[in-house]
Amino acid sequence: MMNQTHTPFQIIEWSNAFEKHFSSIYQHKMQNLPIINPNIQTELAVLNEIKPGMFLGAMVTPWFINLIFKIVDPQGKDRHHEIYTANVGQPITLSFPSGSYEFIVNHHENLGYFYACALISDMHSIENHDTAIEIAKQSVQLVFDQEAKEETTRQKDIKAISLGEAKVAQEESPADTSDSKTEKNEHNTPKVVPIKSLDEKLEEPVSRRALFGFASKNKPHTEQNDL
C-alpha cells in the first residue's frame, strides 16, 4: 500500500523497481537455499510518505522482513550525501516515537540510496505470505506507537518472532459450531506460538539482530536522525 507523495519522487515507479530488484535476487541467487521459505513471496508491503520527502515502509521476501527508509529532496533526488556521511554497509540511527532503530545504508544504480532495518530474518517462523504482509504492516505502525516502549502484547510477539523464539500460526476453525464459540483475537491478528524458552535460546549463539529494544549494546557509533 503506497500513499500519495508530496514531492516529485515517483513512489509507484520506485516501489515497482524495488520489488523487481529483490525478485531478481530471489530468482537468480536465493532459490533452493535453506533460509528460503517458499510460501512467502517478494512484496513491498507498505510504503508511506511520513514527512515531505521521507518514506517508510516494510519489505517482505522469502528470506527476510525489513523496514525500508528512503529520503529525497523537493525535486525527488537522493539526499543521502546531504545528510549522512555513512557509506554503503554502514549504519545510521533513526529515531521514531517508539524508539531508535539502526538502519544499514544500501545503494543500487536503479534505486539510489535506501536504508534497511532487519525485522525478521527467519521466515520459516511464518506460515504464509498473507501473515508475513500483516506482520510487516503492523511493524510499521508500531514504529510510530509511543506505547510500544511499554512492551505491548503485540510488541512482545514481534520481538519473539524476530529472535526466533516464536512462530506465527493460523487460527484453526473450531470443530464445535454450537453457541460456545472460540474467542477470537481482538484485532484478528495472527496467533503467535512459542518455539523455545528464553533459557534455551540464551544457550545458543546470537544469530540475528533483533528489533524494538534488542539491538546490540556494543554496536558502533552511528549517525542519528530524529523523525
GICORSUL-V651775 format. One record per residue. N is the residue number from 1. RES is the residue in one letter. NEAR is the number of other ideal C-beta (glycine too) atoms within 10 Angstrom. Layout:
((N	RES	NEAR) (N	RES	NEAR))
This chain:
((1	M	12) (2	M	16) (3	N	13) (4	Q	8) (5	T	19) (6	H	11) (7	T	17) (8	P	12) (9	F	22) (10	Q	12) (11	I	20) (12	I	11) (13	E	9) (14	W	22) (15	S	21) (16	N	13) (17	A	14) (18	F	21) (19	E	17) (20	K	13) (21	H	14) (22	F	20) (23	S	14) (24	S	12) (25	I	14) (26	Y	18) (27	Q	10) (28	H	8) (29	K	8) (30	M	16) (31	Q	11) (32	N	6) (33	L	10) (34	P	6) (35	I	12) (36	I	16) (37	N	18) (38	P	9) (39	N	15) (40	I	24) (41	Q	17) (42	T	21) (43	E	18) (44	L	21) (45	A	21) (46	V	22) (47	L	24) (48	N	17) (49	E	20) (50	I	17) (51	K	10) (52	P	12) (53	G	20) (54	M	17) (55	F	23) (56	L	23) (57	G	26) (58	A	26) (59	M	23) (60	V	29) (61	T	22) (62	P	22) (63	W	21) (64	F	19) (65	I	25) (66	N	24) (67	L	22) (68	I	23) (69	F	22) (70	K	24) (71	I	23) (72	V	23) (73	D	14) (74	P	12) (75	Q	9) (76	G	15) (77	K	14) (78	D	17) (79	R	16) (80	H	21) (81	H	8) (82	E	9) (83	I	13) (84	Y	17) (85	T	9) (86	A	18) (87	N	9) (88	V	11) (89	G	9) (90	Q	13) (91	P	18) (92	I	21) (93	T	18) (94	L	23) (95	S	12) (96	F	18) (97	P	13) (98	S	20) (99	G	16) (100	S	14) (101	Y	22) (102	E	19) (103	F	22) (104	I	18) (105	V	18) (106	N	15) (107	H	13) (108	H	12) (109	E	5) (110	N	9) (111	L	15) (112	G	19) (113	Y	20) (114	F	22) (115	Y	24) (116	A	16) (117	C	23) (118	A	18) (119	L	24) (120	I	25) (121	S	17) (122	D	18) (123	M	21) (124	H	15) (125	S	24) (126	I	25) (127	E	17) (128	N	15) (129	H	17) (130	D	14) (131	T	21) (132	A	28) (133	I	21) (134	E	18) (135	I	26) (136	A	23) (137	K	16) (138	Q	21) (139	S	26) (140	V	20) (141	Q	13) (142	L	20) (143	V	22) (144	F	14) (145	D	16) (146	Q	10) (147	E	12) (148	A	21) (149	K	13) (150	E	9) (151	E	12) (152	T	14) (153	T	9) (154	R	20) (155	Q	21) (156	K	14) (157	D	18) (158	I	23) (159	K	17) (160	A	21) (161	I	26) (162	S	24) (163	L	22) (164	G	19) (165	E	19) (166	A	20) (167	K	19) (168	V	20) (169	A	14) (170	Q	11) (171	E	12) (172	E	8) (173	S	7) (174	P	11) (175	A	6) (176	D	8) (177	T	9) (178	S	6) (179	D	5) (180	S	8) (181	K	9) (182	T	11) (183	E	7) (184	K	9) (185	N	11) (186	E	7) (187	H	7) (188	N	8) (189	T	17) (190	P	22) (191	K	14) (192	V	21) (193	V	11) (194	P	10) (195	I	16) (196	K	15) (197	S	10) (198	L	11) (199	D	7) (200	E	10) (201	K	14) (202	L	9) (203	E	9) (204	E	9) (205	P	4) (206	V	11) (207	S	9) (208	R	13) (209	R	17) (210	A	21) (211	L	25) (212	F	20) (213	G	13) (214	F	13) (215	A	17) (216	S	10) (217	K	5) (218	N	5) (219	K	11) (220	P	8) (221	H	7) (222	T	17) (223	E	15) (224	Q	10) (225	N	17) (226	D	8) (227	L	15))
